[in-house]
């Protein structure tokens, strides 16, 4: 067995003292191997390793000692009685709206209600669109530690910010009715994994274990954090990297902070990266300084790494789905075999939503549902939201049909000459040579005080992206980092 580093030895000793523990582990700093060392140091105790996803859980079952039960949060919550309901055929938002009878819930008689968009037009709120937003609301509630669905669980949608009150009146009653239906064994709506996890959490479960090992704790939803914090009979160890918290937009919170605050436990660090050398570590530390992270990385002296322009990277990491699709189309046109991490489903759904708006039809896609037409999207992108500019340019240049066709032309990663990914989907991955794409936009100076302020989560996303490279990193697109003067929450 490999000898532990000084930091790993301190973590094993803290476990041996019976302490709850928070372990901040930087990118590539051996957090999994440290957890295995802890598990092997005390094979007499039952341990539950809570993994971020099923692939990590499956790998842990193969590599951890036999006293460790490796599960995802959903795996802990699953009951075989849900099996039949989970296997139902796919249910569209339109079918769900008919099944639960949205119009009756809202007392709608006659014409379809409409609400004003931020650009002054009318957006028809069909039963399908209301149902889609209600189901998204239920999902956000399921990710929370709350006992009831309230207004804050309704997502905010681009283009519908000024008519928030009218949106709430339509969505909240349907979301509450949907949740009531889902809790019944004879529900008409389709059950999913987040639904039964929430029901399990509300039952105040006790996990039969002596030790809880929570991995990727920085991206743990509040619903699971609350369950694990309530396991007072067990020793709890949360491991992760607060600097890699990039999923707050879908309900994840930093459980490392919660554990440290609520349990009053020590917070140790793993700062020696075994993924890359000194040059890439220096780039990572630039971002860690910006977000005032609690650690700095030490590059692995045995690994050679370089930072500079790359002509032929193994992977290109993008900020947006539209940016990723632009690279895919450019590479396919050049005759290259391209893989997209996560597949082309998200891209196709965006293209179909854009096509619906171009045809004068409504869409329930979360990024575009707040717009009544494609012209509205163009106007909003140009005047208010730079994040949609890439999508508008892509759709207007190539058209939805060509984009869908390109998504269908992707190959597997094993066959690919180039792997394209959003930075979000790259988390947990690594490649020898990585280029950061130019759709990581530089923040604009504040017109009042001249400060260049970057949202903290954007800085964390850039940190994740640059730390995916093992040997070569091209972060030319992030050169603007040196102009950033402050970060915002």
C-alpha positions in Angstrom: 0.0 0.0 0.0 1.2 3.6 -0.8 2.4 5.5 2.2 0.0 8.4 3.1 1.2 12.0 2.7 1.4 14.1 5.9 -2.0 15.5 5.1 -3.6 12.1 4.6 -2.0 10.8 7.8 -3.6 13.8 9.7 -7.0 12.9 8.2 -6.6 9.2 9.3 -5.6 10.3 12.8 -8.6 12.6 13.1 -10.9 9.7 12.1 -9.2 7.5 14.7 -9.9 10.1 17.4 -13.6 9.6 16.6 -14.1 13.1 15.3 -16.7 14.3 12.8 -14.5 15.8 10.0 -14.5 18.0 7.0 -11.8 17.3 4.4 -11.2 20.0 1.8 -9.5 18.1 -1.1 -8.2 20.1 -4.1 -8.5 18.9 -7.7 -6.6 15.6 -8.2 -5.5 15.5 -4.5 -6.3 11.9 -3.7 -9.6 12.3 -1.8 -10.8 8.8 -2.9 -7.5 7.1 -1.9 -7.7 9.0 1.5 -11.2 7.7 2.1 -10.0 4.1 1.3 -7.1 4.6 3.7 -9.6 5.6 6.4 -11.8 2.6 5.7 -8.9 0.2 5.7 -7.6 1.6 9.0 -10.7 0.3 10.9 -12.4 -2.7 9.2 -14.4 -3.5 12.3 -16.9 -0.6 11.9 -19.7 -0.4 9.4 -19.2 2.4 7.0 -21.6 4.0 4.4 -19.9 5.7 1.5 -22.3 8.2 -0.2 -21.2 8.7 -3.8 -22.1 11.5 -6.1 -23.4 9.3 -8.9 -24.0 5.6 -9.6 -20.7 5.2 -11.6 -18.7 6.4 -8.7 -20.7 4.1 -6.3 -20.1 1.1 -8.6 -16.3 1.8 -8.6 -16.3 2.2 -4.9 -18.0 -1.2 -4.4 -15.1 -2.7 -6.3 -12.2 -0.8 -4.6 -13.3 -0.2 -1.0 -12.9 -2.8 1.7 -15.9 -5.1 2.5 -17.0 -3.1 5.6 -18.0 -0.2 3.4 -21.5 -0.1 1.8 -21.3 2.2 -1.2 -24.5 3.9 -2.3 -25.7 7.1 -3.9 -28.3 9.2 -2.0 -31.0 7.8 -4.2 -29.6 4.3 -3.6 -30.1 4.8 0.2 -33.6 6.0 -0.3 -34.8 3.4 -2.9 -37.5 0.9 -2.0 -38.5 -1.9 -4.4 -42.1 -0.8 -4.1 -41.2 2.1 -6.5 -39.9 -0.2 -9.2 -43.2 -0.5 -11.2 -43.9 3.2 -11.1 -40.4 4.1 -12.2 -40.7 1.8 -15.3 -43.8 3.6 -16.7 -43.6 4.9 -20.3 -42.3 8.5 -20.6 -44.9 11.1 -19.8 -44.7 14.4 -21.5 -45.7 17.7 -19.8 -48.8 17.8 -22.0 -49.8 14.3 -20.9 -49.1 15.1 -17.3 -51.3 18.3 -17.6 -54.2 16.2 -18.9 -53.7 13.5 -16.3 -53.8 15.9 -13.3 -56.3 18.3 -15.1 -54.5 21.6 -14.8 -57.4 23.7 -15.9 -59.7 22.3 -13.2 -57.0 22.9 -10.5 -56.8 26.5 -11.5 -60.5 27.0 -12.3 -59.8 28.0 -15.9 -62.9 28.3 -18.1 -62.6 29.4 -21.7 -59.5 30.9 -23.2 -55.9 30.1 -22.3 -54.5 32.6 -19.8 -51.6 34.9 -20.8 -49.0 36.9 -18.9 -46.8 39.8 -20.0 -43.2 39.1 -20.9 -40.4 41.4 -19.9 -40.3 42.7 -23.4 -44.0 43.7 -23.3 -45.5 40.9 -25.4 -48.0 38.3 -24.3 -47.0 34.8 -23.4 -49.7 32.2 -23.7 -49.6 30.0 -20.5 -51.0 26.7 -21.9 -51.6 23.8 -19.5 -48.5 22.1 -20.9 -46.3 25.1 -20.0 -47.8 25.5 -16.6 -47.3 21.8 -15.9 -43.7 21.9 -17.0 -43.0 24.8 -14.6 -44.9 23.0 -11.8 -42.8 19.8 -12.3 -39.6 21.9 -12.2 -40.9 23.5 -9.0 -41.5 20.0 -7.5 -38.0 19.1 -8.4 -36.5 22.2 -6.7 -38.6 21.4 -3.6 -37.3 17.8 -3.7 -33.7 19.1 -3.7 -34.4 21.3 -0.6 -34.7 20.5 3.1 -38.1 22.2 3.3 -41.3 20.4 4.4 -43.7 22.2 2.0 -43.7 23.7 -1.5 -43.6 27.5 -1.4 -43.1 30.3 -3.8 -39.2 30.2 -3.5 -39.2 26.8 -5.1 -40.6 28.1 -8.4 -37.6 28.7 -10.8 -36.9 32.2 -12.2 -37.2 32.2 -16.0 -35.5 34.6 -18.4 -38.1 36.9 -20.0 -40.7 36.5 -17.2 -39.1 38.3 -14.3 -41.5 41.3 -14.2 -44.6 39.1 -14.2 -43.4 36.8 -11.3 -46.6 37.3 -9.3 -48.8 36.2 -12.1 -46.6 33.2 -12.8 -46.7 32.1 -9.1 -50.5 32.2 -9.1 -50.6 29.7 -12.0 -47.7 27.4 -11.0 -47.9 27.1 -7.2 -51.3 25.4 -6.9 -50.4 22.9 -9.7 -47.1 22.1 -8.1 -48.7 21.4 -4.8 -51.4 19.2 -6.4 -48.6 17.4 -8.3 -46.7 16.6 -5.1 -49.8 15.4 -3.4 -50.5 13.1 -6.3 -46.9 11.8 -6.4 -47.0 10.7 -2.8 -49.9 8.3 -3.5 -49.3 4.7 -4.7 -52.0 5.2 -7.4 -50.5 8.5 -8.7 -51.3 9.6 -12.3 -48.0 11.4 -12.6 -44.7 9.6 -13.2 -42.5 9.1 -10.2 -38.8 9.8 -10.6 -35.7 9.3 -8.4 -35.8 12.8 -6.8 -39.4 12.2 -5.7 -38.8 9.1 -3.7 -35.6 10.6 -2.2 -37.6 13.5 -0.9 -40.3 11.1 0.5 -37.6 9.1 2.3 -36.0 12.3 3.7 -39.4 13.5 5.1 -39.7 10.1 6.9 -36.7 11.1 9.1 -34.7 7.9 8.4 -31.9 6.3 10.4 -29.1 4.9 8.4 -27.8 1.6 9.9 -24.1 2.5 10.0 -21.3 3.5 12.3 -19.6 5.9 9.9 -20.9 8.1 7.0 -18.4 9.1 4.3 -19.9 11.8 2.1 -18.0 12.3 -1.2 -18.3 15.4 -3.5 -19.9 17.1 -0.5 -19.7 20.6 -2.2 -22.4 19.6 -4.6 -24.8 17.8 -2.2 -28.5 18.9 -2.3 -29.9 20.2 1.0 -32.3 17.3 1.2 -29.5 14.8 1.5 -27.3 17.0 3.7 -30.2 17.3 6.2 -30.6 13.5 6.4 -26.8 12.9 6.9 -26.5 15.7 9.5 -29.3 14.1 11.5 -27.4 10.8 11.8 -26.2 11.7 15.3 -25.4 8.0 16.1 -22.7 7.9 13.4 -19.3 9.5 12.9 -19.6 11.8 9.8 -16.9 12.7 7.4 -17.6 15.1 4.5 -15.0 15.2 1.7 -14.9 17.6 -1.3 -13.7 20.8 -2.7 -15.7 24.0 -2.0 -14.0 25.6 -5.0 -15.7 23.0 -7.3 -19.2 23.9 -6.2 -20.8 24.5 -9.6 -24.3 23.2 -9.3 -26.1 25.7 -7.0 -28.3 26.6 -10.0 -30.0 23.2 -9.7 -30.3 23.1 -5.9 -26.9 21.9 -4.7 -25.3 23.5 -1.7 -21.9 23.2 -0.1 -22.4 20.5 2.6 -18.7 21.0 3.6 -19.7 24.4 5.0 -22.9 23.0 6.6 -21.0 20.2 8.3 -18.2 22.5 9.6 -20.8 25.0 11.0 -23.5 22.6 12.4 -21.1 19.9 13.7 -18.4 22.3 14.8 -15.9 19.7 13.5 -12.2 20.2 12.4 -11.5 21.1 8.8 -8.4 19.6 7.2 -7.0 19.9 3.7 -5.5 17.8 1.0 -3.5 20.1 -1.2 -1.0 17.8 -3.0 -2.3 17.2 -6.5 -1.3 14.0 -8.2 -3.0 14.9 -11.5 -0.8 17.7 -12.9 2.5 19.5 -12.4 3.6 22.9 -11.2 2.5 25.0 -14.2 -1.1 23.9 -14.2 -1.2 24.1 -10.4 -0.2 27.7 -10.7 -3.1 28.4 -13.0 -5.5 26.7 -10.6 -4.2 28.7 -7.7 -4.9 31.9 -9.6 -8.6 31.0 -9.5 -8.4 29.8 -5.9 -7.0 33.2 -4.9 -9.8 35.0 -6.6 -12.5 33.1 -4.7 -10.5 33.2 -1.5 -10.6 29.4 -1.2 -9.2 27.7 2.0 -6.4 25.9 0.1 -3.8 26.2 -2.6 -2.6 23.3 -4.7 0.9 21.9 -4.9 1.7 20.6 -8.3 3.2 17.1 -8.6 6.9 17.5 -9.3 7.0 14.1 -11.1 4.5 15.3 -13.6 5.5 17.6 -16.5 2.8 20.2 -17.4 2.8 23.2 -19.7 0.4 26.1 -20.2 0.1 27.7 -23.6 -1.6 27.6 -27.0 -2.6 24.1 -28.3 -3.3 23.2 -31.9 -4.6 19.7 -31.3 -6.1 19.3 -27.8 -7.7 16.1 -26.7 -10.6 18.0 -25.2 -12.2 21.4 -25.6 -14.3 22.7 -22.6 -17.1 25.2 -23.1 -19.1 27.4 -20.9 -22.4 26.7 -22.7 -24.2 24.0 -24.6 -24.4 26.4 -27.6 -20.6 27.0 -27.4 -20.1 23.2 -27.3 -22.3 22.7 -30.3 -20.5 25.4 -32.3 -17.2 23.5 -31.7 -18.9 20.2 -32.7 -20.2 21.7 -36.0 -16.9 23.3 -36.8 -15.0 20.1 -36.2 -17.5 17.9 -38.1 -17.2 20.3 -41.1 -13.4 19.7 -40.9 -14.0 16.0 -41.2 -13.0 15.1 -37.6 -14.7 12.5 -35.4 -16.2 14.3 -32.4 -17.7 13.1 -29.1 -19.8 15.3 -26.9 -19.7 14.4 -23.2 -23.3 13.6 -22.1 -24.4 13.1 -25.7 -26.4 15.5 -28.0 -29.7 15.4 -26.2 -29.5 18.8 -24.5 -28.4 20.4 -27.8 -31.2 18.8 -29.8 -33.8 20.0 -27.2 -32.5 23.5 -27.4 -32.7 23.4 -31.2 -36.2 22.0 -31.2 -37.3 24.8 -28.7 -35.8 27.4 -31.0 -37.5 25.9 -34.0 -40.9 26.0 -32.2 -40.4 29.7 -31.4 -39.4 30.4 -35.0 -42.7 28.7 -36.1 -44.7 30.9 -33.8 -45.4 28.0 -31.3 -44.8 28.1 -27.5 -42.0 26.0 -25.9 -41.6 24.7 -22.4 -37.8 24.5 -22.6 -36.5 26.1 -19.3 -34.0 28.4 -21.1 -36.5 29.7 -23.7 -40.0 29.3 -22.2 -40.2 32.9 -21.1 -40.2 34.1 -24.7 -43.2 34.4 -27.1 -41.1 34.4 -30.3 -37.6 33.9 -31.7 -37.4 37.7 -32.3 -38.0 38.2 -28.6 -35.0 35.9 -27.9 -32.8 37.8 -30.3 -33.8 41.1 -28.7 -33.3 39.9 -25.1 -29.9 38.4 -26.0 -28.7 41.6 -27.6 -29.9 43.9 -24.9 -29.9 42.1 -21.6 -28.3 38.6 -21.5 -25.0 37.9 -23.2 -25.3 34.2 -22.3 -28.0 33.7 -25.0 -25.9 35.5 -27.7 -24.0 32.3 -28.6 -27.2 30.3 -29.0 -28.9 33.0 -31.2 -25.8 33.2 -33.4 -25.6 29.4 -33.7 -29.3 29.1 -34.6 -29.4 32.0 -37.0 -26.2 30.8 -38.8 -27.0 27.1 -39.1 -30.7 26.6 -38.4 -32.2 24.0 -36.0 -32.3 21.2 -38.6 -28.5 21.3 -39.3 -27.8 21.4 -35.5 -30.0 18.4 -34.8 -28.3 16.6 -37.7 -24.8 17.4 -36.4 -25.8 16.1 -32.9 -26.9 12.9 -34.5 -23.4 12.6 -36.2 -21.5 12.4 -32.9 -19.3 9.3 -32.1 -18.4 7.7 -28.8 -15.4 9.0 -26.9 -13.5 5.8 -27.7 -13.9 6.5 -31.4 -13.3 10.3 -31.2 -10.4 12.4 -32.3 -11.7 15.3 -30.2 -13.9 15.3 -27.1 -16.1 18.4 -26.5 -17.7 19.1 -23.2 -19.3 21.8 -21.2 -17.3 22.6 -18.1 -20.2 21.4 -15.9 -20.1 17.9 -17.5 -16.3 17.8 -17.4 -16.4 17.6 -13.6 -14.7 14.4 -12.3 -13.0 13.9 -15.7 -9.5 14.6 -17.0 -7.6 14.6 -20.3 -3.9 14.9 -21.3 -4.3 18.2 -23.3 -7.2 20.6 -22.7 -8.2 23.9 -24.4 -10.7 26.3 -22.7 -13.2 27.7 -25.3 -13.8 31.4 -25.8 -17.5 31.3 -24.7 -16.1 31.9 -21.2 -16.9 35.5 -21.4 -15.0 38.3 -19.6 -17.2 40.2 -17.2 -17.9 43.8 -18.1 -16.7 46.7 -15.9 -19.4 48.2 -13.6 -20.5 51.5 -15.2 -20.7 53.2 -11.8 -17.5 52.2 -10.1 -15.4 50.6 -12.8 -15.0 47.4 -10.9 -14.7 44.1 -12.9 -16.9 41.8 -10.8 -17.1 38.1 -11.6 -19.9 35.9 -10.1 -18.2 33.4 -7.6 -19.8 30.4 -9.3 -18.3 31.5 -12.7 -14.9 31.6 -11.1 -15.4 28.1 -9.6 -16.4 26.8 -13.0 -13.2 28.2 -14.5 -11.2 26.5 -11.8 -12.9 23.2 -12.6 -12.2 23.6 -16.3 -8.5 24.4 -15.9 -7.9 21.5 -13.5 -9.1 18.9 -16.0 -5.8 18.9 -17.8 -3.0 16.5 -16.8 -0.2 17.6 -19.1 -1.1 20.5 -21.3 -3.5 23.4 -20.8 -4.5 26.2 -23.2 -6.4 28.7 -21.1 -5.8 31.6 -23.5 -9.6 32.3 -23.5 -9.4 33.1 -19.7 -6.6 35.7 -20.0 -9.2 38.3 -18.8 -8.9 36.8 -15.3 -6.1 39.2 -14.5 -8.6 42.1 -14.9 -11.1 40.8 -12.3 -11.1 43.0 -9.3 -13.9 41.4 -7.2 -16.3 38.5 -7.0 -20.0 38.5 -6.2 -22.3 35.8 -4.7 
